[in-house]
Amino acid sequence: MIRIRELSDLNDLVGFTVLVAPDRFPINGTFGPDQVKNLRTAFELINDGFPFIEKKIKDPVKLAQLRQIIDSALAAYQNDENIKGAHLLQDFQNTVFPSRFKQYAERKGEPYP
């Protein structure tokens, strides 16, 4: 079962969702055979992570924009606009986790350009 326990869990979930949405969720403890339900579940979990974002981003306008991006991404996937949905999720990641590629390189001990 996927749970958001910290901000990095949210980043992992968003990245995972970009890769599998809207209809390639694996069947496991969190996701079942109903791919429509799985998509909704993934976005519910993303929304469950907002308390962690609120600790990092204090600007209420920016938080509202982030919520709108998530809502728009779900709507895009539900309307078969998969590329748009993925790009919106990536926009969300770029806003909440602007240095995620640098942090990844540092964890691997590699230089970041």
N, C-alpha and C positions, 0 to 999 in steps of 0.2 A: 504494500500500500504506500503510495507516494504521500509524503507529508512535507510541508514547508516549515522547516525548523529554524532556518536562517536565510539571509539574503542570497547566499551562494546556491542554496537549493532552488530558489526561484529562477536564478539565471540558468541553472541546469534544466529545469522544467521548460522554460521558454525555448531554449535551444533544441531540446527534445521535440517539443511541439512543432517547431519549424520543420523538423525532419520528417515527422510522421503524419501531420495533419493534412487533409481532413479525414483520411480513411485508411491509414496504415498503422494504427495503434496496435501494439502487440497485446495479445490476450495474456493478462497476468493478474495479480491481486487487485490492481486499480482499474484496469480496463478489461472489458469483456468483448463479446463478439459484435455488439451493437455499436458500429462506428459513429453513428450520429450522437449517441449518448456519450461515447468516449470523447468526442470533440467538446461537448458541453462540460464534461467532467474536467477536462484539461483546463478549460478557461475558468471554471469555478475554482480550481486549485491555484491558478495564477492570481485570481482576485483575492484568494485567501492570503496571498503573500503581501498584500498592500500594507499591512501594518509595519512590515520590515522596510518597505520603501519610504513610508512616512517618517521613519526614524532617520533616514538618510537625506531625504529631500523634504525640506520644510515649507517650500513655497506652495500654497494652496492652488494657485493657478497652474503650476507645472504638474501637480498631482492630478488635477482635473483633466489636463491634457493627456496624461498617461492613461487614466481610466478610459478616456474617449478612444485612444489608440487601441486599447485592448478590445473595447466594444466593437470598434470598426473592423478589427482583424477577425473577430468571430463572425461578424456579419459578412465579411468578404468570403470566408471559407464556406459559410452556409449558402452563399449565392454562387458557388463554383468559381470564385475568383481567387484561386489558390495562390497564385504568385503575389497578388496584392496582399492577401492575408499574411503570407510569409514575410513580405517586405515590411509590413506594419509591425509585426512582432520583432523584426530586426531593428526597426526604428526605436521601438520600446527598449530593447536591449542596449542600443547605442546611447540612449538618454540615461538609463539607470546605471549602466555598467560601462562608462566611456573608456575605461582603461583595461577592459577584460582581456584583450589580446596581449597587452604588456604583462599583465599578471600571469597569464598562462605561460608566456616565454620565461618569465622569472622562475616559476615553479619547476620548469624543465631545465633550468640552468642555461638557457640560451639567450643570446643578446636580442634585443628588440630594436628594430630599425628606427 
